[in-house]
Amino acid sequence: MPSSPHPGEIRHITVDEESAGQRLDNFLFRTLKGVPKSHIYRIIRSGEVRRNKGRVSADDRLNIGDVLRIPPIRLSERAEEKAANPAPAREFPIVFEDESFLAIDKPAGVAVHGGSGVSFGVIEQMRQARPQARLLELVHRLDRETSGVLLIAKKKSALKALQDQFRERETGKTYLALVKGTWPERLKVLDQPLHKYLLADGERRVRVTTPDDPDGMRSITLVKVSQRLASPVGLEAAAPDGFSLLEVTIKTGRTHQIRVHLASAGHPIAGDDKYGDFELNRQLAKQGLKRMFLHAWRLRLTHPVTNSTLELKSELPRELRDWVACE
């Protein structure tokens, strides 16, 4: 992917095979890193961006060999500072890798991408660590505090094929979650629509809603009890019924789906700072659990090139493994 232009410099970029088929605006978002989207749309509308010397629209698809003229770009002070101080290069533990995509074992506490007050995330760090890579794009996302399997495409064809699988619910995504209390064995399917909303400070939240809510998104979560655990010494009052380790498979990929579904059933995830039991979390932190116990454990998918079935797995990290003896 071409680097960001230097202010005051006209650039000409030839579209390669990996970029062919993309919308112009999406191509420029990735190419002109740090430039506000509003500015990109303005230079497209004004005709300052040219394709093969002619005008081009934001939603036009690019073809191999197209030559794009990019006008001089003046970055804001904040964007210039960001460009001068890129994300630190970082590799992450590899679960699987070939020529088309890779799966990493994402640690908790690391965002998958920059934005919303986060300067950089996994994808920006990976791009810095692999400057020779022609393409590195997130296939899907994990919450910042969730650890486990995360897919990154290395080819545009793989990105599309894998994202199609996620969208058509053809992947099998199973998480491990430790929840408060005794999860009832009979409760195996949670089929409740979710509604996204904003708090007064603009922070995003999700809640269970009714089937007739026009803004509700159907959300399906499957739950299997893996283990029952008694409360450790010192936690008996905060969790008198102990804990349940659950294998949670999501059939839809809604924002905060697992966290909200489990909490709404009366069994919040241990350490969840948005939907959890805050007094329990405080006690857990004293005993060493300082993060949310939610881990993207297993991912089943079809390889985008060979069509073979893959099962990718990330074992519990030590800070979670210390709390349970997983089989």
Secondary structure as GFF3:
##gff-version 3
##sequence-region A 1 327
A	DSSP	beta_strand	11	14	.	.	.	ID=ss1
A	DSSP	alpha_helix	24	31	.	.	.	ID=ss2
A	DSSP	alpha_helix	37	45	.	.	.	ID=ss3
A	DSSP	beta_strand	50	51	.	.	.	ID=ss4
A	DSSP	beta_strand	54	55	.	.	.	ID=ss5
A	DSSP	beta_strand	67	70	.	.	.	ID=ss6
A	DSSP	alpha_helix	77	84	.	.	.	ID=ss7
A	DSSP	beta_strand	94	97	.	.	.	ID=ss8
A	DSSP	beta_strand	101	106	.	.	.	ID=ss9
A	DSSP	alpha_helix	122	129	.	.	.	ID=ss10
A	DSSP	beta_strand	137	138	.	.	.	ID=ss11
A	DSSP	beta_strand	147	153	.	.	.	ID=ss12
A	DSSP	alpha_helix	156	167	.	.	.	ID=ss13
A	DSSP	beta_strand	172	180	.	.	.	ID=ss14
A	DSSP	beta_strand	189	191	.	.	.	ID=ss15
A	DSSP	beta_strand	194	198	.	.	.	ID=ss16
A	DSSP	beta_strand	204	208	.	.	.	ID=ss17
A	DSSP	beta_strand	220	229	.	.	.	ID=ss18
A	DSSP	beta_strand	243	250	.	.	.	ID=ss19
A	DSSP	alpha_helix	257	264	.	.	.	ID=ss20
A	DSSP	alpha_helix	278	286	.	.	.	ID=ss21
A	DSSP	beta_strand	294	302	.	.	.	ID=ss22
A	DSSP	beta_strand	309	313	.	.	.	ID=ss23
A	DSSP	alpha_helix	318	321	.	.	.	ID=ss24
###
